[in-house]
Structure formats: C-alpha cells, structure tokens
Amino acid sequence: MNDVVKPKIGDYRRHLLVCTGPRCTQDGAAQALFDSLGGKFKVAGLNEGELRVKRSRVSCFAACKGGPIVCVQPDGTWYYNVTPENMDRIIDEHLCNGRQVDDLVFHQAVTG
C-alpha cells in the first residue's frame, strides 16, 4: 500500500506568481524574468526569514496582453509590463516595503 507523504513548505510572507505562458511573451522574457528571481530575492533578503517570498510559474492567467504579468498574493495585486527594471521596483517597493507600484498595477483584488 502506498503511503502518501504530506508535503512541507517553509513559511513565507508573499507568493509571487509569474505567467510564463507563450501568449504573454513569445520571446521567453517571462521565463527569463522567473529565472532571475532567485538571485534578486537573495540580494533583497527575500529568500529566507520574515520577508520570504515564494515564487511559482503559472502557465496562463488569461490576461494575455502587456506581459510579463505577475501577481502578488495574498495582496491580490496584479502587475503588467514586468521588465527586469520594473521587477526591481516591485521587489524594492512592494515585496520589501509593502507599497504597491501603482503605475504598474492593472488590477487590485478587493480585500476584506
């Protein structure tokens, strides 16, 4: 009989979802952005500790314009045009300091 092992995930404050589907960016920019996050998070102190951010690839958000698209959870903040430079702003302002980058937000979930 197979025993299913309960998975474990370390504590994290936020979860960054990155659309890497082919309709957001055909040139692989979204995948390159995702691949860069490990180093960027380490430099910003987001790879461990109280501010740790988990990151995941998503195949499609069905918001196929203006990519790369990223979503910050549990904040419900959706960003578009996430170039490497804009990702640096999101890391500094939103993930490290809790202030969304208003000029890059295209949707904000209603909370409460």
SULFEN-V191516 format. One record per residue. N is the residue number from 1. RES is the residue in one letter. SS is DSSP state (2 for helix, 1 for strand, 0 for the rest). BURIAL is I if it has 9 or more other ideal C-beta (glycine too) atoms within 8 Angstrom, else O. D_LAST is the distance of its C-alpha to the last C-alpha in whole Angstrom. Layout:
# SULFEN-V191516
n=N res=RES ss=SS burial=BURIAL d_last=D_LAST
n=N res=RES ss=SS burial=BURIAL d_last=D_LAST
This chain:
# SULFEN-V191516
n=1 res=M ss=0 burial=O d_last=44
n=2 res=N ss=0 burial=O d_last=41
n=3 res=D ss=0 burial=O d_last=39
n=4 res=V ss=0 burial=O d_last=35
n=5 res=V ss=0 burial=O d_last=34
n=6 res=K ss=0 burial=O d_last=31
n=7 res=P ss=0 burial=O d_last=29
n=8 res=K ss=0 burial=O d_last=28
n=9 res=I ss=0 burial=O d_last=26
n=10 res=G ss=0 burial=O d_last=26
n=11 res=D ss=0 burial=O d_last=23
n=12 res=Y ss=0 burial=I d_last=21
n=13 res=R ss=0 burial=O d_last=18
n=14 res=R ss=1 burial=I d_last=17
n=15 res=H ss=1 burial=I d_last=19
n=16 res=L ss=1 burial=I d_last=20
n=17 res=L ss=1 burial=I d_last=21
n=18 res=V ss=1 burial=I d_last=24
n=19 res=C ss=1 burial=I d_last=26
n=20 res=T ss=0 burial=I d_last=30
n=21 res=G ss=0 burial=I d_last=31
n=22 res=P ss=0 burial=O d_last=34
n=23 res=R ss=0 burial=O d_last=32
n=24 res=C ss=0 burial=I d_last=30
n=25 res=T ss=0 burial=O d_last=33
n=26 res=Q ss=0 burial=O d_last=37
n=27 res=D ss=0 burial=O d_last=38
n=28 res=G ss=0 burial=O d_last=36
n=29 res=A ss=2 burial=I d_last=34
n=30 res=A ss=2 burial=I d_last=31
n=31 res=Q ss=2 burial=I d_last=33
n=32 res=A ss=2 burial=O d_last=34
n=33 res=L ss=2 burial=I d_last=31
n=34 res=F ss=2 burial=I d_last=30
n=35 res=D ss=2 burial=O d_last=33
n=36 res=S ss=2 burial=I d_last=33
n=37 res=L ss=2 burial=I d_last=30
n=38 res=G ss=2 burial=O d_last=31
n=39 res=G ss=2 burial=O d_last=34
n=40 res=K ss=2 burial=I d_last=31
n=41 res=F ss=2 burial=I d_last=29
n=42 res=K ss=2 burial=I d_last=32
n=43 res=V ss=2 burial=O d_last=33
n=44 res=A ss=2 burial=I d_last=29
n=45 res=G ss=0 burial=I d_last=29
n=46 res=L ss=0 burial=I d_last=26
n=47 res=N ss=0 burial=O d_last=28
n=48 res=E ss=0 burial=O d_last=28
n=49 res=G ss=0 burial=O d_last=26
n=50 res=E ss=0 burial=O d_last=23
n=51 res=L ss=0 burial=I d_last=22
n=52 res=R ss=0 burial=I d_last=23
n=53 res=V ss=1 burial=I d_last=22
n=54 res=K ss=1 burial=I d_last=23
n=55 res=R ss=1 burial=I d_last=24
n=56 res=S ss=1 burial=O d_last=25
n=57 res=R ss=1 burial=I d_last=27
n=58 res=V ss=1 burial=I d_last=25
n=59 res=S ss=0 burial=O d_last=28
n=60 res=C ss=0 burial=I d_last=26
n=61 res=F ss=0 burial=I d_last=23
n=62 res=A ss=0 burial=O d_last=25
n=63 res=A ss=0 burial=I d_last=24
n=64 res=C ss=0 burial=I d_last=28
n=65 res=K ss=0 burial=O d_last=28
n=66 res=G ss=0 burial=O d_last=28
n=67 res=G ss=0 burial=I d_last=28
n=68 res=P ss=0 burial=I d_last=28
n=69 res=I ss=0 burial=I d_last=24
n=70 res=V ss=1 burial=I d_last=22
n=71 res=C ss=1 burial=I d_last=18
n=72 res=V ss=1 burial=I d_last=16
n=73 res=Q ss=1 burial=I d_last=14
n=74 res=P ss=0 burial=O d_last=12
n=75 res=D ss=0 burial=I d_last=11
n=76 res=G ss=0 burial=I d_last=11
n=77 res=T ss=1 burial=I d_last=14
n=78 res=W ss=1 burial=I d_last=17
n=79 res=Y ss=1 burial=I d_last=21
n=80 res=Y ss=0 burial=I d_last=24
n=81 res=N ss=0 burial=I d_last=28
n=82 res=V ss=0 burial=I d_last=27
n=83 res=T ss=0 burial=I d_last=31
n=84 res=P ss=2 burial=O d_last=32
n=85 res=E ss=2 burial=O d_last=31
n=86 res=N ss=2 burial=I d_last=28
n=87 res=M ss=2 burial=I d_last=27
n=88 res=D ss=2 burial=I d_last=28
n=89 res=R ss=2 burial=I d_last=26
n=90 res=I ss=2 burial=I d_last=23
n=91 res=I ss=2 burial=I d_last=24
n=92 res=D ss=2 burial=I d_last=25
n=93 res=E ss=2 burial=I d_last=23
n=94 res=H ss=2 burial=I d_last=19
n=95 res=L ss=2 burial=I d_last=20
n=96 res=C ss=2 burial=I d_last=22
n=97 res=N ss=0 burial=O d_last=21
n=98 res=G ss=0 burial=O d_last=17
n=99 res=R ss=0 burial=O d_last=18
n=100 res=Q ss=0 burial=I d_last=17
n=101 res=V ss=0 burial=I d_last=21
n=102 res=D ss=2 burial=O d_last=20
n=103 res=D ss=2 burial=O d_last=23
n=104 res=L ss=2 burial=I d_last=23
n=105 res=V ss=1 burial=I d_last=19
n=106 res=F ss=1 burial=O d_last=20
n=107 res=H ss=1 burial=O d_last=16
n=108 res=Q ss=1 burial=O d_last=13
n=109 res=A ss=0 burial=O d_last=10
n=110 res=V ss=0 burial=O d_last=7
n=111 res=T ss=0 burial=O d_last=4
n=112 res=G ss=0 burial=O d_last=0
